């Protein structure tokens, strides 16, 4: 399992909403059998969602994320998450700069982000705002603490943000709108569908910077 980056965050409801709006009815998606999964983006994401839904009836929480990362029967889901984030059909979030208002598309990122906790005025619950910047494009979104798995990583990244420092992750986002604020060119509000641990070189660079 060490060949694949750990899944740190997954939102089943966000994936379901995105899939139904961009690709079709998730109720009609079936788990593909065998080790070879469809090379298409919707095929991989559909199978990933189906695996989560068939194994977990409720929300994806800390225990479910742990199962994805460490249970042998969930290795396929973990591998799919990594393959989705490596799929060249999904553009990098930096390409939003040239895509402009074309936000009916998934984007992936691999960069350092800020993870700042805040208390919602609506329900009093604690959420984590994730803000990143890549190629001149800033993206931000709110994530539920329930959907985060490895507490050691999120605690480390939250502590980094309190020092004004970023932390490396890679993930999948669905832009939902341009940020409605002054000077908001190339700033987007997004839904985070999936966040995994960073690629080795990005993590090494982060640790290297801390030691300099």
C-alpha positions as protocol buffer text, in pm:
chain_id: "A"
residue {
  index: 1
  type: UNK
  ca { x: 0 y: 0 z: 0 }
}
residue {
  index: 2
  type: UNK
  ca { x: 297 y: 228 z: 44 }
}
residue {
  index: 3
  type: UNK
  ca { x: 303 y: 289 z: -333 }
}
residue {
  index: 4
  type: UNK
  ca { x: -9 y: 503 z: -299 }
}
residue {
  index: 5
  type: UNK
  ca { x: -47 y: 831 z: -112 }
}
residue {
  index: 6
  type: UNK
  ca { x: -286 y: 813 z: 183 }
}
residue {
  index: 7
  type: UNK
  ca { x: -636 y: 952 z: 142 }
}
residue {
  index: 8
  type: UNK
  ca { x: -661 y: 1240 z: 390 }
}
residue {
  index: 9
  type: UNK
  ca { x: -1007 y: 1376 z: 311 }
}
residue {
  index: 10
  type: UNK
  ca { x: -1307 y: 1257 z: 111 }
}
residue {
  index: 11
  type: UNK
  ca { x: -1658 y: 1397 z: 85 }
}
residue {
  index: 12
  type: UNK
  ca { x: -1910 y: 1143 z: -43 }
}
residue {
  index: 13
  type: UNK
  ca { x: -2186 y: 1405 z: -67 }
}
residue {
  index: 14
  type: UNK
  ca { x: -1966 y: 1641 z: -271 }
}
residue {
  index: 15
  type: UNK
  ca { x: -1866 y: 1361 z: -510 }
}
residue {
  index: 16
  type: UNK
  ca { x: -2231 y: 1256 z: -546 }
}
residue {
  index: 17
  type: UNK
  ca { x: -2346 y: 1613 z: -620 }
}
residue {
  index: 18
  type: UNK
  ca { x: -2063 y: 1672 z: -868 }
}
residue {
  index: 19
  type: UNK
  ca { x: -2115 y: 1339 z: -1045 }
}
residue {
  index: 20
  type: UNK
  ca { x: -2489 y: 1386 z: -1088 }
}
residue {
  index: 21
  type: UNK
  ca { x: -2443 y: 1737 z: -1229 }
}
residue {
  index: 22
  type: UNK
  ca { x: -2149 y: 1666 z: -1460 }
}
residue {
  index: 23
  type: UNK
  ca { x: -2183 y: 1301 z: -1559 }
}
residue {
  index: 24
  type: UNK
  ca { x: -2519 y: 1144 z: -1474 }
}
residue {
  index: 25
  type: UNK
  ca { x: -2722 y: 960 z: -1211 }
}
residue {
  index: 26
  type: UNK
  ca { x: -2498 y: 801 z: -949 }
}
residue {
  index: 27
  type: UNK
  ca { x: -2770 y: 543 z: -876 }
}
residue {
  index: 28
  type: UNK
  ca { x: -2691 y: 384 z: -1211 }
}
residue {
  index: 29
  type: UNK
  ca { x: -2317 y: 352 z: -1147 }
}
residue {
  index: 30
  type: UNK
  ca { x: -2192 y: 3 z: -1072 }
}
residue {
  index: 31
  type: UNK
  ca { x: -1860 y: -111 z: -929 }
}
residue {
  index: 32
  type: UNK
  ca { x: -1635 y: -230 z: -1209 }
}
residue {
  index: 33
  type: UNK
  ca { x: -1490 y: -572 z: -1145 }
}
residue {
  index: 34
  type: UNK
  ca { x: -1129 y: -677 z: -1183 }
}
residue {
  index: 35
  type: UNK
  ca { x: -810 y: -480 z: -1141 }
}
residue {
  index: 36
  type: UNK
  ca { x: -844 y: -268 z: -1457 }
}
residue {
  index: 37
  type: UNK
  ca { x: -1078 y: 25 z: -1415 }
}
residue {
  index: 38
  type: UNK
  ca { x: -1206 y: 242 z: -1700 }
}
residue {
  index: 39
  type: UNK
  ca { x: -946 y: 497 z: -1805 }
}
residue {
  index: 40
  type: UNK
  ca { x: -1210 y: 769 z: -1831 }
}
residue {
  index: 41
  type: UNK
  ca { x: -1245 y: 1025 z: -1556 }
}
residue {
  index: 42
  type: UNK
  ca { x: -1615 y: 955 z: -1499 }
}
residue {
  index: 43
  type: UNK
  ca { x: -1547 y: 580 z: -1494 }
}
residue {
  index: 44
  type: UNK
  ca { x: -1285 y: 606 z: -1223 }
}
residue {
  index: 45
  type: UNK
  ca { x: -1478 y: 857 z: -1012 }
}
residue {
  index: 46
  type: UNK
  ca { x: -1801 y: 661 z: -1052 }
}
residue {
  index: 47
  type: UNK
  ca { x: -1637 y: 339 z: -940 }
}
residue {
  index: 48
  type: UNK
  ca { x: -1467 y: 519 z: -649 }
}
residue {
  index: 49
  type: UNK
  ca { x: -1802 y: 661 z: -534 }
}
residue {
  index: 50
  type: UNK
  ca { x: -1973 y: 322 z: -573 }
}
residue {
  index: 51
  type: UNK
  ca { x: -1708 y: 152 z: -362 }
}
residue {
  index: 52
  type: UNK
  ca { x: -1751 y: 409 z: -86 }
}
residue {
  index: 53
  type: UNK
  ca { x: -2130 y: 383 z: -99 }
}
residue {
  index: 54
  type: UNK
  ca { x: -2135 y: 2 z: -94 }
}
residue {
  index: 55
  type: UNK
  ca { x: -1892 y: -16 z: 198 }
}
residue {
  index: 56
  type: UNK
  ca { x: -2002 y: 285 z: 403 }
}
residue {
  index: 57
  type: UNK
  ca { x: -2371 y: 366 z: 442 }
}
residue {
  index: 58
  type: UNK
  ca { x: -2318 y: 695 z: 622 }
}
residue {
  index: 59
  type: UNK
  ca { x: -2070 y: 981 z: 598 }
}
residue {
  index: 60
  type: UNK
  ca { x: -1701 y: 933 z: 533 }
}
residue {
  index: 61
  type: UNK
  ca { x: -1542 y: 1006 z: 870 }
}
residue {
  index: 62
  type: UNK
  ca { x: -1210 y: 941 z: 1041 }
}
residue {
  index: 63
  type: UNK
  ca { x: -1271 y: 566 z: 1080 }
}
residue {
  index: 64
  type: UNK
  ca { x: -1379 y: 525 z: 717 }
}
residue {
  index: 65
  type: UNK
  ca { x: -1071 y: 714 z: 592 }
}
residue {
  index: 66
  type: UNK
  ca { x: -857 y: 482 z: 807 }
}
residue {
  index: 67
  type: UNK
  ca { x: -1028 y: 183 z: 646 }
}
residue {
  index: 68
  type: UNK
  ca { x: -958 y: 317 z: 295 }
}
residue {
  index: 69
  type: UNK
  ca { x: -591 y: 356 z: 378 }
}
residue {
  index: 70
  type: UNK
  ca { x: -523 y: 38 z: 572 }
}
residue {
  index: 71
  type: UNK
  ca { x: -783 y: -233 z: 502 }
}
residue {
  index: 72
  type: UNK
  ca { x: -675 y: -476 z: 233 }
}
residue {
  index: 73
  type: UNK
  ca { x: -1023 y: -493 z: 81 }
}
residue {
  index: 74
  type: UNK
  ca { x: -1019 y: -115 z: 28 }
}
residue {
  index: 75
  type: UNK
  ca { x: -684 y: -107 z: -154 }
}
residue {
  index: 76
  type: UNK
  ca { x: -871 y: -70 z: -483 }
}
residue {
  index: 77
  type: UNK
  ca { x: -1042 y: 247 z: -359 }
}
residue {
  index: 78
  type: UNK
  ca { x: -712 y: 390 z: -238 }
}
residue {
  index: 79
  type: UNK
  ca { x: -548 y: 307 z: -572 }
}
residue {
  index: 80
  type: UNK
  ca { x: -839 y: 466 z: -759 }
}
residue {
  index: 81
  type: UNK
  ca { x: -803 y: 787 z: -557 }
}
residue {
  index: 82
  type: UNK
  ca { x: -437 y: 806 z: -656 }
}
residue {
  index: 83
  type: UNK
  ca { x: -513 y: 726 z: -1021 }
}
residue {
  index: 84
  type: UNK
  ca { x: -779 y: 997 z: -1034 }
}
residue {
  index: 85
  type: UNK
  ca { x: -528 y: 1255 z: -911 }
}
residue {
  index: 86
  type: UNK
  ca { x: -278 y: 1138 z: -1175 }
}
residue {
  index: 87
  type: UNK
  ca { x: -526 y: 1136 z: -1464 }
}
residue {
  index: 88
  type: UNK
  ca { x: -408 y: 1376 z: -1735 }
}
residue {
  index: 89
  type: UNK
  ca { x: -768 y: 1423 z: -1854 }
}
residue {
  index: 90
  type: UNK
  ca { x: -823 y: 1635 z: -1542 }
}
residue {
  index: 91
  type: UNK
  ca { x: -654 y: 1974 z: -1587 }
}
residue {
  index: 92
  type: UNK
  ca { x: -450 y: 2143 z: -1316 }
}
residue {
  index: 93
  type: UNK
  ca { x: -629 y: 2414 z: -1121 }
}
residue {
  index: 94
  type: UNK
  ca { x: -383 y: 2668 z: -1263 }
}
residue {
  index: 95
  type: UNK
  ca { x: -560 y: 2625 z: -1599 }
}
residue {
  index: 96
  type: UNK
  ca { x: -861 y: 2806 z: -1456 }
}
residue {
  index: 97
  type: UNK
  ca { x: -664 y: 3119 z: -1540 }
}
residue {
  index: 98
  type: UNK
  ca { x: -717 y: 3053 z: -1909 }
}
residue {
  index: 99
  type: UNK
  ca { x: -1048 y: 2866 z: -1882 }
}
residue {
  index: 100
  type: UNK
  ca { x: -1210 y: 3172 z: -1724 }
}
residue {
  index: 101
  type: UNK
  ca { x: -1578 y: 3116 z: -1656 }
}
residue {
  index: 102
  type: UNK
  ca { x: -1564 y: 2751 z: -1762 }
}
residue {
  index: 103
  type: UNK
  ca { x: -1626 y: 2606 z: -1418 }
}
residue {
  index: 104
  type: UNK
  ca { x: -1827 y: 2296 z: -1518 }
}
residue {
  index: 105
  type: UNK
  ca { x: -1507 y: 2096 z: -1500 }
}
residue {
  index: 106
  type: UNK
  ca { x: -1302 y: 1915 z: -1236 }
}
residue {
  index: 107
  type: UNK
  ca { x: -951 y: 2032 z: -1157 }
}
residue {
  index: 108
  type: UNK
  ca { x: -667 y: 1882 z: -958 }
}
residue {
  index: 109
  type: UNK
  ca { x: -396 y: 2047 z: -751 }
}
residue {
  index: 110
  type: UNK
  ca { x: -63 y: 1952 z: -605 }
}
residue {
  index: 111
  type: UNK
  ca { x: 73 y: 2239 z: -400 }
}
residue {
  index: 112
  type: UNK
  ca { x: 102 y: 2384 z: -53 }
}
residue {
  index: 113
  type: UNK
  ca { x: -219 y: 2514 z: 105 }
}
residue {
  index: 114
  type: UNK
  ca { x: -335 y: 2688 z: 421 }
}
residue {
  index: 115
  type: UNK
  ca { x: -570 y: 2488 z: 645 }
}
residue {
  index: 116
  type: UNK
  ca { x: -738 y: 2722 z: 890 }
}
residue {
  index: 117
  type: UNK
  ca { x: -1010 y: 2605 z: 1133 }
}
residue {
  index: 118
  type: UNK
  ca { x: -1310 y: 2827 z: 1203 }
}
residue {
  index: 119
  type: UNK
  ca { x: -1642 y: 2802 z: 1383 }
}
residue {
  index: 120
  type: UNK
  ca { x: -1948 y: 2833 z: 1161 }
}
residue {
  index: 121
  type: UNK
  ca { x: -2203 y: 3098 z: 1255 }
}
residue {
  index: 122
  type: UNK
  ca { x: -2478 y: 2873 z: 1117 }
}
residue {
  index: 123
  type: UNK
  ca { x: -2438 y: 2558 z: 1324 }
}
residue {
  index: 124
  type: UNK
  ca { x: -2155 y: 2631 z: 1568 }
}
residue {
  index: 125
  type: UNK
  ca { x: -1953 y: 2343 z: 1422 }
}
residue {
  index: 126
  type: UNK
  ca { x: -1581 y: 2366 z: 1346 }
}
residue {
  index: 127
  type: UNK
  ca { x: -1478 y: 2356 z: 980 }
}
residue {
  index: 128
  type: UNK
  ca { x: -1143 y: 2386 z: 807 }
}
residue {
  index: 129
  type: UNK
  ca { x: -1098 y: 2643 z: 531 }
}
residue {
  index: 130
  type: UNK
  ca { x: -848 y: 2523 z: 272 }
}
residue {
  index: 131
  type: UNK
  ca { x: -682 y: 2793 z: 59 }
}
residue {
  index: 132
  type: UNK
  ca { x: -428 y: 2728 z: -213 }
}
residue {
  index: 133
  type: UNK
  ca { x: -257 y: 2910 z: -497 }
}
residue {
  index: 134
  type: UNK
  ca { x: -114 y: 2759 z: -812 }
}
residue {
  index: 135
  type: UNK
  ca { x: -1 y: 2932 z: -1129 }
}
residue {
  index: 136
  type: UNK
  ca { x: -165 y: 3261 z: -1036 }
}
residue {
  index: 137
  type: UNK
  ca { x: -500 y: 3100 z: -948 }
}
residue {
  index: 138
  type: UNK
  ca { x: -626 y: 3106 z: -590 }
}
residue {
  index: 139
  type: UNK
  ca { x: -883 y: 2850 z: -479 }
}
residue {
  index: 140
  type: UNK
  ca { x: -1061 y: 2815 z: -147 }
}
residue {
  index: 141
  type: UNK
  ca { x: -1327 y: 2599 z: 10 }
}
residue {
  index: 142
  type: UNK
  ca { x: -1462 y: 2485 z: 346 }
}
residue {
  index: 143
  type: UNK
  ca { x: -1421 y: 2126 z: 460 }
}
residue {
  index: 144
  type: UNK
  ca { x: -1587 y: 1941 z: 745 }
}
residue {
  index: 145
  type: UNK
  ca { x: -1354 y: 1818 z: 1017 }
}
residue {
  index: 146
  type: UNK
  ca { x: -1553 y: 1492 z: 1016 }
}
residue {
  index: 147
  type: UNK
  ca { x: -1433 y: 1411 z: 665 }
}
residue {
  index: 148
  type: UNK
  ca { x: -1065 y: 1434 z: 754 }
}
residue {
  index: 149
  type: UNK
  ca { x: -883 y: 1113 z: 837 }
}
residue {
  index: 150
  type: UNK
  ca { x: -524 y: 1128 z: 962 }
}
residue {
  index: 151
  type: UNK
  ca { x: -532 y: 1360 z: 1260 }
}
residue {
  index: 152
  type: UNK
  ca { x: -152 y: 1381 z: 1271 }
}
residue {
  index: 153
  type: UNK
  ca { x: -137 y: 1539 z: 926 }
}
residue {
  index: 154
  type: UNK
  ca { x: -427 y: 1780 z: 972 }
}
residue {
  index: 155
  type: UNK
  ca { x: -295 y: 1887 z: 1313 }
}
residue {
  index: 156
  type: UNK
  ca { x: 47 y: 1946 z: 1159 }
}
residue {
  index: 157
  type: UNK
  ca { x: -99 y: 2149 z: 872 }
}
residue {
  index: 158
  type: UNK
  ca { x: -326 y: 2351 z: 1105 }
}
residue {
  index: 159
  type: UNK
  ca { x: -30 y: 2430 z: 1329 }
}
residue {
  index: 160
  type: UNK
  ca { x: 162 y: 2540 z: 1020 }
}
residue {
  index: 161
  type: UNK
  ca { x: -123 y: 2774 z: 920 }
}
residue {
  index: 162
  type: UNK
  ca { x: -122 y: 2931 z: 1267 }
}
residue {
  index: 163
  type: UNK
  ca { x: 241 y: 3024 z: 1194 }
}
residue {
  index: 164
  type: UNK
  ca { x: 129 y: 3164 z: 859 }
}
residue {
  index: 165
  type: UNK
  ca { x: 283 y: 2869 z: 678 }
}
residue {
  index: 166
  type: UNK
  ca { x: 139 y: 2638 z: 414 }
}
residue {
  index: 167
  type: UNK
  ca { x: 137 y: 2257 z: 403 }
}
residue {
  index: 168
  type: UNK
  ca { x: 158 y: 2028 z: 97 }
}
residue {
  index: 169
  type: UNK
  ca { x: -137 y: 1824 z: -29 }
}
residue {
  index: 170
  type: UNK
  ca { x: -277 y: 1707 z: -360 }
}
residue {
  index: 171
  type: UNK
  ca { x: -644 y: 1682 z: -439 }
}
residue {
  index: 172
  type: UNK
  ca { x: -949 y: 1716 z: -660 }
}
residue {
  index: 173
  type: UNK
  ca { x: -1170 y: 2026 z: -665 }
}
residue {
  index: 174
  type: UNK
  ca { x: -1490 y: 2136 z: -836 }
}
residue {
  index: 175
  type: UNK
  ca { x: -1506 y: 2513 z: -890 }
}
residue {
  index: 176
  type: UNK
  ca { x: -1850 y: 2648 z: -805 }
}
residue {
  index: 177
  type: UNK
  ca { x: -1806 y: 3025 z: -852 }
}
residue {
  index: 178
  type: UNK
  ca { x: -1562 y: 3307 z: -890 }
}
residue {
  index: 179
  type: UNK
  ca { x: -1497 y: 3472 z: -556 }
}
residue {
  index: 180
  type: UNK
  ca { x: -1734 y: 3768 z: -513 }
}
residue {
  index: 181
  type: UNK
  ca { x: -1494 y: 4017 z: -363 }
}
residue {
  index: 182
  type: UNK
  ca { x: -1287 y: 4312 z: -489 }
}
residue {
  index: 183
  type: UNK
  ca { x: -971 y: 4218 z: -674 }
}
residue {
  index: 184
  type: UNK
  ca { x: -1106 y: 3865 z: -717 }
}
residue {
  index: 185
  type: UNK
  ca { x: -969 y: 3795 z: -1064 }
}
residue {
  index: 186
  type: UNK
  ca { x: -853 y: 3432 z: -1079 }
}
residue {
  index: 187
  type: UNK
  ca { x: -992 y: 3356 z: -734 }
}
residue {
  index: 188
  type: UNK
  ca { x: -1240 y: 3071 z: -710 }
}
residue {
  index: 189
  type: UNK
  ca { x: -1465 y: 2913 z: -449 }
}
residue {
  index: 190
  type: UNK
  ca { x: -1446 y: 2535 z: -482 }
}
residue {
  index: 191
  type: UNK
  ca { x: -1577 y: 2214 z: -334 }
}
residue {
  index: 192
  type: UNK
  ca { x: -1305 y: 1974 z: -222 }
}
residue {
  index: 193
  type: UNK
  ca { x: -1395 y: 1622 z: -331 }
}
residue {
  index: 194
  type: UNK
  ca { x: -1074 y: 1442 z: -243 }
}
residue {
  index: 195
  type: UNK
  ca { x: -746 y: 1530 z: -71 }
}
residue {
  index: 196
  type: UNK
  ca { x: -450 y: 1294 z: -52 }
}
residue {
  index: 197
  type: UNK
  ca { x: -105 y: 1312 z: 96 }
}
residue {
  index: 198
  type: UNK
  ca { x: 147 y: 1501 z: -118 }
}
residue {
  index: 199
  type: UNK
  ca { x: 373 y: 1348 z: -375 }
}
residue {
  index: 200
  type: UNK
  ca { x: 710 y: 1256 z: -229 }
}
residue {
  index: 201
  type: UNK
  ca { x: 902 y: 1539 z: -398 }
}
residue {
  index: 202
  type: UNK
  ca { x: 656 y: 1800 z: -270 }
}
residue {
  index: 203
  type: UNK
  ca { x: 681 y: 1668 z: 86 }
}
residue {
  index: 204
  type: UNK
  ca { x: 1060 y: 1654 z: 66 }
}
residue {
  index: 205
  type: UNK
  ca { x: 1064 y: 2015 z: -54 }
}
residue {
  index: 206
  type: UNK
  ca { x: 841 y: 2120 z: 237 }
}
residue {
  index: 207
  type: UNK
  ca { x: 1057 y: 1945 z: 497 }
}
residue {
  index: 208
  type: UNK
  ca { x: 1370 y: 2080 z: 329 }
}
residue {
  index: 209
  type: UNK
  ca { x: 1239 y: 2433 z: 359 }
}
residue {
  index: 210
  type: UNK
  ca { x: 1170 y: 2384 z: 730 }
}
residue {
  index: 211
  type: UNK
  ca { x: 1527 y: 2271 z: 789 }
}
residue {
  index: 212
  type: UNK
  ca { x: 1690 y: 2564 z: 609 }
}
